[in-house]
Amino acid sequence: MSALPILYSFRRCPYAMRARLALLASGIVCEMREIILRNKPSAMLAASTKGTVPVLIKTDGQVIAESLDIMLWALEAHDPDAWLKPEQGSEAEMLALINACDGGFKFALDRYKYPERYTDFDPLVQRATGAAFLMQLEQGLQNSAYLFGSRPALADMAIAPFVRQFAHTDKEWFAAQAWPKLQAWLNAILDSEIYALAMTRYAPWQEGQAITYFPSGK
């Protein structure tokens, strides 16, 4: 049993980013355990053998090892900004768009960003595949600032960390594309207070150290 949920995280991981964003939106305070990917703590591996972040251990010991499940758990507990109730569309439609991001777009993103790992794939072909998904987002943003209305919702915050990763792979190329709505959408999220809080730097966790709170200062 723990007094607070425990969050194993890695600052730059887009899956961990979106989990942290939802935890911030919900107001749930956690014990933060920032990890080093090349030296994963045994306590995290004991909780989740998948060995990837994020991993959240609830106060009753139950483990949530998928980022979207962490988002939904946090927001179902407390959702003051109505991320699960978008102005337009439905939660089911948001989840379908997130699944498209996590599926084909993420597949292409990995092979575009890390060509040295995926030598059987042409990174420019993978970039074009990813760009097709981003054009869908651009089209969806024609009449609203965010994907499902005039304010951020679950889909925006679940997808933005991956679009950020795609954009940062070749910033000049991304900036030159005819995606003005998408670029404005991404910049609005990256410039937001909640994103800045989610990207707070934490020292790597060590067994036996004093509790580090997320958000910091709690």
C-alpha positions, 0 to 999 in steps of 0.5 A: 500500500502506498499513500500516493500513486507511484509514476515511473516516467521518462521525461522525453517519452511521448507516452509518458508525456501524455500520461503526465498531462492527464495526471496534471489535468486531473489534479492527482498528485503522484510520487514521481520516479524518473528513470534512466532507460539504460538502467531501469529500476528493479522495482519498476520491472517487478511492477511491469515486466514490459519494461517501458514507461509510463507505469503507474502503481495505484495506492492499492497496488494495482498497476496500470502499464499503458499510457492511454489507460493512465489518462483515462483512469485519471480523467475518469476520477476527476476531469475539471477541464472536460477532456473526456467531453469534447465540444464536438464529437464523442469520447469514442471518436477521440479514442478512434483518432488516438488509435490511428495515431498509436497504430500506423502513424507511430509505426511510420514515425519510428521508422522515420525518426530512427532509420538506423534501427529500421534499415529495411525501411525508407525513412522518406517513405515513412515520413510521407506515410506519417504526413498523410495522417498529419494532413488528416489532422490539418483538415480536421482543424479547419474550423476549430482551434483543437481537434474536437472544438475550441478547447483541448480535449483527450485527443489533443493531449494524447496525440500532440507528444507524437506530432511533436516528435515527428516535427522535431525529427526535421524541424525545417521540413516540418515548418515548410509544410502547408499545415498552418492549422496543425502547426498553430495547434501544436505550438499552442499546446507546446506553449501551454502552462500544463505542457511546461509543468509536464516537462519539469525536469526530475533527477533520476529516482534511486531506491530509498530516496525521499519522495519526489512529488508530481507536480513538483511543490506539492 
